[in-house]
Amino acid sequence: DLGDRLRERARARRLLLLRRVALAVITVALVGGAAWVAFFSPLFALSTSAIQVSGEDGTLVTDESVRSSVAAFEGVPLTRLNTREVARAVAVKSVSVSRRWPTSLTVSVTMRTGMAVEAASGGYWLVDDQGVAFQQVSGAGTYPLVTLPDERATGASDVASVLGALDESTRSQVSAITATGT
């Protein structure tokens, strides 16, 4: 009869609609679950013990000092990890940080190289070509004593240019150098 057929059709439409809604709910749950796994679960969390470090000198900067610099990021999933912030946490001349899935990083460092020493309170400090005093030393040794202006990076760059332009025998005779910033 026609009434039975119309009721059957209406029931089939409701069943089809329920199946579509159920499929949509399952899809949202799966996508949401995958997002949670990728962005919040400990499955992809950083483990500092597994970090690979290259370029360290073994004295001033070691594997362990790099790992301790990055320790604040322990447990953060790699998908949410800001590698620029990690790089800033490692105090060297330059650093490159890349993800090693599923839970680690590769950290490549470029060490600072002393070009001169600077007298400061408490002794002498090695200074690099960017004007960063990075390591305390007992004396000037074979390095020239440098005096830098307030704009340290520019002054250090100028000093590095001058020292680099000198041949080895002349450079070895330089005992002090002052950059005025002009």
Number of C-alpha atoms within 10 A of each C-alpha: 5 7 8 9 10 11 11 12 12 12 12 12 12 12 12 12 12 12 12 12 12 12 12 12 12 12 12 12 12 12 12 12 14 13 12 12 14 17 18 18 15 16 14 20 23 26 21 21 15 13 20 16 17 16 14 18 13 10 8 12 18 15 18 14 16 24 21 16 16 22 16 12 20 18 18 19 22 27 16 12 17 12 16 12 12 20 21 14 17 21 16 17 15 13 19 16 19 15 16 14 12 14 22 21 23 15 24 18 22 15 17 22 15 18 21 28 26 23 15 10 7 9 13 19 23 24 24 23 22 20 23 17 19 17 15 16 14 9 15 19 11 14 20 20 22 21 19 20 15 11 12 19 17 19 23 26 16 20 24 17 12 12 19 12 11 12 9 10 8 10 16 13 11 14 14 14 15 15 18 14 14 7
